[in-house]
Structure formats: C-alpha cells, structure tokens
Amino acid sequence: MNGCPSQPATTLVTVNPNIPVDAGPNISICQGEQITLSATGTPTNSWSGGISDGIPFIPTQSTVYYVTGTSANGCVTTDSIVVTVNANPIISAGDPQTVCIGQ
C-alpha cells in the first residue's frame, strides 16, 4: 500500500416487499366436475400439474396444486391448494318390477 487511506464505498440496496400469492381455500368436488383455479395477490401466476391460471379443467384425482406468484417487482412467493375429488355415488333402482295398473 502507498499509505493513502481508502475512501468508503456505498451502494444503494432496495428491499422490495414480498407480496404473497393466494391459491384460495381447499375444495372438494365430485368426480368429473370442472373447476377453475385462479390465484390472487400477484400479477403473474404459474401452477403445477400443467394447469393454467383462470382456465377450467377437470381433475381426475385428488391433488395438491402449487402456485408460484411473481410480483411486479420480481419477488416470488408460493402457495398451495388441495383439490379433493370424491367418487360419484353408485345408485341402484333395484331389480326390474312388474306391476298392474292401479297398484
């Protein structure tokens, strides 16, 4: 060193707020029912399972779906939703019946 003192260096650090993404409450549906998942809180959302935000689809089995939300300032947060697919009930009217008029 040549004996010269160094000058302090400064830099500006901006801390962006982390805006949470919300996948919504868990839901239960019947087999074959169509649903639409739409996350809120962030302008850009990406879902697991090959589904798209706001596009209807028919789940074939109970699944936990994860959404990754990106805020306008580039911060990323995640949330999940459980979609329970219930089997449709099996209904039987019974064996064929024969009746007479008036019975």
PyMOL commands that set and color helices and strands:
alter all, ss='L'
color gray80, all
select strands_A, chain A and resi 27-30+44-47+63-70+76-86
alter strands_A, ss='S'
color yellow, strands_A
deselect
rebuild
show_as cartoon
